């Protein structure tokens, strides 16, 4: 096995600080009042496409992970262009999936082959009656529609699930729903 120590295996990249959700444990949310954004955050900032391309070209990683630490990657209007540019590397995308349309997710699926290591992780935290407890500001029906559109279009999609006490009775139902 040959390991190239000159280039990183994995890079994690934040492509935006925009998000439609107000998840209580998110660093974007004010610690003292989880109904408002933290005053210490720079909001509504996107990584520019040319800066992204330059970073990818220089780092040439084996895996690109789009993390939603301060924003949902799909909130960046250039995100599909970023994926198109870098899709020959394996990637992981984490999203609350309640942004964008089913057509957008079908387009995204073109760059997520099921037989590869690339995938989109849908953050689902309960069923219709509990998902909003943690994923505030998201739409359950939109998340499910987008996930179905993505998977039916051939996308690879594991699910990220935050275990909360409110979910204990629904956990098995969520797993069953996603396997159907």
N, C-alpha and C positions, 0 to 999 in steps of 0.2 A: 504494500500500500504506500502510495506517495502522498505526502502532505506538503502543500505549498505554504510555507510560513510567511511568504511575502504578501499574500493577500488574505483578507479576513474570510473566515468561513461564513459568519453570520453578521449582518448589520441590521440594527433596528432603527427605523426612521419614523419620525413624526412629520406628517406632511401638512398638518393644519392644526389650528387651535379652535376651529369651529365645530360645534356639535349641537344637535337638537335636543339632547337629553340633559337631565339634571340628576344624575345618579348621586345619591348622598355621600358615597365614599370616594367619589372622583376628586382629584386634586383641583379641578376647575371650580368646584363648589366651595363656598365659604364654610369654614369649619364651625364658626359660631352660629350660622344660620343657613341650613341646607336648602333653603328656598331661593337663595341668590348666589350669584357667581362671586368667586374670591376676588377681592380688590387688587390682589398681587399678580394677577394673570394678564399677559398681553392677549387680547381676544381678536378674533376674526383675522388671523394671520395665516396665509398659505405659503408653503414652500413653492417657489417658482419652478417651472418646468426645466428651464435651462440650468438652474442650480442643481436640481435633482439629477439631470442627465450627467452633469459634470461629476457629481459625487459617485454615481453608479459606475461611470467609465473609469474613474480613478481607483475605486475600491475593488471593482470586479469580484463581488462576493459570490459564494455559492448559494446563499440564502438571503433573501431580503424580507424582513418582517416589518409590516406596516402596523405600528402600534397606536392604539387610541388612548394615550396617556392624557393628553390635553384636548383632544378633538377626535372626531370620527373621520378616518381617512377619506371616506366617500363624500365628505363635505367639501373637499377640495375639488373645484370645477375641472381641474386638469388631471384628476386621478386616473381616469381611463387611459389617458395619454401616457401617464407614468407606467401603468401596468403594461401597456402595449410596448413601450420602449424597453422594459426590463423583464418581460415575461419569459425570456430564455433562461433566466435564473429561477431557481425555486423560490417561491414566496409564500408568506402567510399574511393574510389580511384579517384583522379583527374589526368587527363592526356591530353596531346595534341594529342594523338592517332596516331601520324605519325611515331612512333617507332614500331618495331616488325612487324610480319607477320599476315595474317588473321588466320593462324593455331594457333598462340600464343593467339589471342583474342578468338578463339573457346575454347581453353584450359582454359583460364581465366573465361569464361562464366560458366564453370562447378562449380565454386565457388561463383557464383552470382545468387542465386535463385530469380526469379521475385517476388515471394510472400513474401520475407523477406525485411528487411530494408537495406540490403547490395546493393551497386551499384557502377558502374563505371561512372564517369561524364566525358563526352567528351567535351573538350574545343573547341568549334567551333565559330569563330568570323566573320561570313559572308558567302557568297556563294563563288563559285570557283573564281570569279573575284575580291573578296575583302578580303577573309580570310587571305591572305598573308600580308595584310597591318599591322595587329597586330601580327599574328602568323608567324613571319619571320622564314624561314628555315624549314617550315613544308610543307607537300604535301597534297593538298586538296583531290586528288583521293585516296591516301593511307588512310587518315582519314575516308573518307566515306566507303571505302572497309572494313576497320577494324571495324567500327561501325556496319555496316550491318552484318558482320560475327559474331560479338559478340551478337547482338540482335537475329539473326536467330538461334544461338546456345543456346538461352534461357537466355541470360544475361539481367539484369535490367540496363537501361542506360538513365538517364536524361541528359540534355545538359546544359553546362555552357556557357553563351553567353555574351560577353562584348559588351555593347551598345556604339557604336561610331557613330558619325555623318555620316561617310561613309557607315554605315549599315542601316540607316533609311529606305531606300527604299527596302532593302532586308530582313528586319527582319521578315516580315510575310511569305516570301518565305522560309526562313530557317525553321521556325516553321512548315510550311506545309510539307516541304521535310522530316523533322524528324518524323512527325506523319504518313507518308505513309509507 
